[in-house]
Amino acid sequence: MNSITEKEKKLNQTLEKLKNLDLVKKDKSPELENLKEQKNQLEIEYKQLLENYNFLEKENLKLKQEFEEFKSKDEDEKRREQKFSEKIDELNQETDSLLDEIEKWQM
């Protein structure tokens, strides 16, 4: 008889634990739901950030290319200016030479 009472007592304890466990699960359900919502929100934000990053990366590449083109044009322009200056110097030297020759002939 003692054994049956002990078994009944253990069974009642176990049932009580199960009831409490079920209550705990119900209590945590809003927390879990909140965590799921936060996770979903974070995933959405992550996707947006990733899209923005990809857009900025493309823009960065585009601007780098434009900068390189501008730099190349600038270097070409500087080379042309340098050549032009050299030609002017040559012409000035030739002019000086010619003026010297003219002076010699005039004397």
SVG drawing of the C-alpha trace seen along z (x, -y; Angstrom):
<svg xmlns="http://www.w3.org/2000/svg" viewBox="-2 -99 81 101">
<polyline fill="none" stroke="black" stroke-width="0.4" points="0.0,0.0 2.8,-2.3 4.3,-1.7 1.0,-2.8 0.8,-6.0 4.4,-6.8 3.8,-6.1 0.7,-8.3 2.6,-11.1 5.4,-10.9 2.9,-10.8 1.1,-13.9 4.5,-15.7 5.3,-14.8 2.0,-16.0 2.4,-19.3 5.8,-19.8 4.3,-19.1 1.6,-21.7 4.3,-24.2 6.4,-23.4 3.4,-24.1 2.8,-27.4 6.4,-28.4 6.2,-27.6 3.1,-29.8 4.9,-32.6 7.9,-32.5 5.8,-32.4 5.6,-36.3 9.3,-36.5 10.0,-34.0 7.6,-35.9 9.4,-39.1 12.7,-37.5 11.4,-36.3 10.2,-39.8 13.6,-41.2 15.3,-38.6 13.1,-39.3 13.7,-43.1 17.5,-42.5 17.4,-40.4 15.5,-43.1 18.0,-45.7 20.9,-43.5 19.5,-43.1 19.0,-46.8 22.5,-47.5 23.9,-44.9 22.0,-46.5 23.3,-49.9 26.8,-48.5 26.6,-47.0 25.3,-50.2 28.1,-52.2 30.6,-49.7 29.4,-50.1 29.5,-53.9 33.0,-53.7 34.2,-51.7 32.4,-54.1 34.0,-57.1 37.5,-55.5 37.1,-54.9 36.1,-58.5 39.0,-59.7 41.4,-57.6 40.1,-59.0 40.3,-62.5 43.8,-61.9 44.8,-60.5 43.4,-63.5 45.1,-65.8 48.5,-64.0 47.9,-64.2 47.2,-67.9 50.3,-68.5 52.4,-66.6 50.9,-68.8 51.6,-71.9 55.2,-70.8 55.6,-70.1 54.1,-73.5 56.5,-75.2 59.4,-73.4 58.3,-74.4 57.9,-78.0 61.4,-77.9 62.8,-76.5 61.0,-79.2 62.4,-81.9 65.9,-80.5 65.4,-80.5 64.1,-84.0 67.0,-85.2 69.3,-83.5 67.6,-85.1 67.7,-88.5 71.4,-88.1 71.9,-87.2 69.9,-90.2 72.0,-92.5 75.2,-91.1 73.9,-91.8 72.9,-95.2 76.3,-96.2"/>
</svg>
